[in-house]
Structure formats: structure tokens, C-alpha cells
């Protein structure tokens, strides 16, 4: 019986994690802007030399705080996807997941980002996600 608990508990944890992360995603498939693969994962290639709004403090963080850090998704204490996205460190640590979710159109839930907003986030991540 002890062996069954060692197997069942991790499987239950993984199952619940997947269920929670999917509960905060859009249904259906999103579209990407471009093809290929970008530097941070996801299917979007962006010419970041043409994107000027890619600073964390001025551009990226306001987008994340207004669209991702909302009740029920990625606010403090969240277990959805990469968890809370309330600080630079949390956003930085989740950057690969964020890039993939943004570029595939799976996130943000309940709203959409403009091409400019998507490009700002993608280019910030592809540029090393500096705390600027």
C-alpha cells in the first residue's frame, strides 16, 4: 500500500497541475504573427530591430500587470501555469512559458493583445529579459 501512495501522489499532483494550468487558457487555437521559431520558444518570429517598446518597466510590466496579473489567473498566490506574475523575478522566471503563451495566442485569457503589445513582450524576452 505504501508503494501505491508513492506512485499515486505524484500522478495526482501532475494531473491537478495540468488541470489548473488549462483552466486559465483560451479554448481553440490562436494565430501567430510570422513563422519559424523565435529565440525564446514559441512559434513567432519578430524583427525586434523594428520594435522600440521593449523595456520591462515602461512597456512589458504594465501589459502583464493589466492582462495577466488579474484575479483567478496570475495574481499573488496563483498556481495557474507558471504561477503569479506580480514581480520582475516571477515574470523573468516564467519568460519561456510567457513567450509561448503569448506567441501562440493561448494567453491572455479573456482578452487579446495587440501586435505591438505581443511584439514588446516577445522582443523583451528574446533580448534577454533585462530588468530595465
Secondary structure, 3 states (H helix, E strand, C coil): CHHHHHHHHHHHHHHHHHHHHHHCCCCCCCCCCCCCCCCCCCCCCCCHHHCCCCCHHHHHHHHHHHHCCCCCCCCCCCCCCCCCCCCHHHHHHCHHHHHHHHHHCCCCCCCCCCHHHHHHHHHHHHCCCCCC
